[in-house]
Amino acid sequence: MSLRWRKIKRKVLGFVSFSAALFIFQACYGAPQDTQSDIIVQGTVKSDSTGQTVEGIKVTFTETDQYVITDSSGAFYFYLPEYNNYPLRFEDNDSTENGSFNTFDTIIQGTPAAPIEITLRQTP
């Protein structure tokens, strides 16, 4: 019986020691840090025919293929690395649920200081 407990203790202490070594390694060397400063690109999407905000539009930052879907108030936002230009694509993601809209590509020059407003044309 004591031999069995000794084996269990050895396994537990071995696991704890290994875990502690991994913790110390990460504490000393850490995870890689993101050295780029991020900015926020945000805005709203509206319909050209009604002026109402549009939910369900896929907004893609085409440099990295990162995308978000506009919420119920037509709003979107990204945290992106700092670039000179921000090429964005606006696509109707849900087709006919809230109307059908044409795809729109644009390039935002420089760092946007204020939220942008995009107006999409409805397909006939």
HELIX and SHEET records of a PDB file:
HELIX    1   1 SER A    2  TYR A   29  1                                  28    
SHEET    1   A 3 ALA A  75  PRO A  81  0                                        
SHEET    2   A 3 ASP A  38  SER A  47 -1                                        
SHEET    3   A 3 ILE A 116  LEU A 120  1                                        
SHEET    1   B 4 GLN A  66  ILE A  69  0                                        
SHEET    2   B 4 ILE A  57  PHE A  61 -1                                        
SHEET    3   B 4 ASN A  85  ASP A  92 -1                                        
SHEET    4   B 4 PHE A 104  GLN A 109 -1                                        
END                                                                             
